[in-house]
Amino acid sequence: MTSNPAPLSSASSPASSPGEASPAGRTALRGQVVTPQEVIEDGVVVLDGPVIAWVGERRDAAAAGYAAAVEAASEPAEGQVVLPGLVEVHNHGGGGASFPDAADAHEALVAVREHRRHGTTSLVASLVTAERETLLRRVATLAELGDAGEIAGIHLEGPFLSEVRCGAQNPHDMLEGDPELVRAIAEAGRGHVRTMTFAPEVPGNTGPGGVVETLVEVGAVPSVGHTDASSEQTDAAIAEGVTALAARRAALVAVGEPVGPAPRVTATHLFNGMRPLHHRAPGPIASCLAAAARGDLVVELVADGTHLAAGTVRSVFELVGPDAIVLVTDAMAAAGMADGTYQLGPMAVTVADGVARLDDGTPEGSIAGGTFHLLDVVRATVGFGIPLVDAVKAASLTPAGVLGRADIGALEAGRRADVVVTDADLHPVGVWRGGALVTD
């Protein structure tokens, strides 16, 4: 006899926290409040049920009508910081659970909760290249979490990628572009497929009726990655994606459909899994940076000190700014876990000193995803010299825009009450999602 599994919904109520509910049912959180524009040194965020009611200077709270909430709030610890809930668009797992390997939705939820309790309140679950039936099964499993509101969508990193730039993925399962497979994946995903990585040079990915156009047709964002493309091929693919996304948005507006921020083409973990930049063969990196600088594309950066050097991260922030950057973890099952051996789809991965590498018998196998939480990436990025406001924006507001979401990603009145309170060193103290304290 087996017990019934816990429900997929994981709403929870606070026990003790750095913010207390006022008699009116509102919760005030105090500290250095990080908004998209500034850090409010003596700030307050007032939560009213599932939404943010007010954000501002503590001295202005009474005039705004929130004196009772502020008086009931705990005195903030020295250096306490209040951030928006973080938004992750590229994450393969954590807490010992892997999205590409999860047997059911409850197993996948282990990874979601691992990252949520560390501040990622909106998470897109990523799969890796696999054969058709495995992809369809995994997408259907993750769609259950989408239906339950536990994830913000599904990302497929493949299978239409370059075998030359396969990284830690299985090159034998990589395919030429197949629009019908894209449609089958979208059907299995029940509206939750948000983005897919593709290589511009792989036949079938670009051109009329190709993968790029089909992704936009089914409501997903094309993402350039795992590619050996030339700059010319990359430029053409980006232009195709930009045109298709603009046309779809215009069509939705024309029929009165509600639309959020305009999504942009993305670049999957820029630099990693790409032909290196060369002055006589610029390849995809130069094209992606140029497109980001002109506002056509958003680049992902795995700014964990392993995937990218500090100087690389600083340079990209200086070149394109936080409005065109999303910080990601590319996390796999080992995030939040000890060193050891893990799976990433069909590939065995060894984690040593917190670095995940493909278990191919060599000490320098391909980097096989990350082991950080997104808040760890924000902390590392700030340590590289990036201003806190910019690092937080790249981990919250900008990725929310990639998802077309205007209800998450910032500490602004009217948005969902997703908030992270940290200590002075950006370690999590409390996490709220939809106004409920995360306790699992």
SULRAZI-V243682 format. One record per helix or strand of 3 or more residues. SS is the DSSP state (h for helix, s for strand). FROM is the first residue (numbers start at 1). TO is the last residue. If there is no record, write none. Layout:
# SULRAZI-V243682
{{SS FROM TO} {SS FROM TO}}
This chain:
# SULRAZI-V243682
{{s 26 34} {s 39 48} {s 51 57} {h 58 60} {h 67 72} {s 81 84} {s 86 91} {h 105 116} {s 120 128} {h 132 147} {s 153 157} {h 163 165} {h 171 173} {h 179 189} {s 193 198} {h 211 217} {s 221 224} {h 231 254} {s 265 267} {h 283 293} {s 297 301} {h 310 320} {h 322 324} {s 325 327} {s 340 344} {s 347 352} {s 355 358} {h 374 383} {h 388 394} {h 397 402} {s 419 422} {s 428 433}}
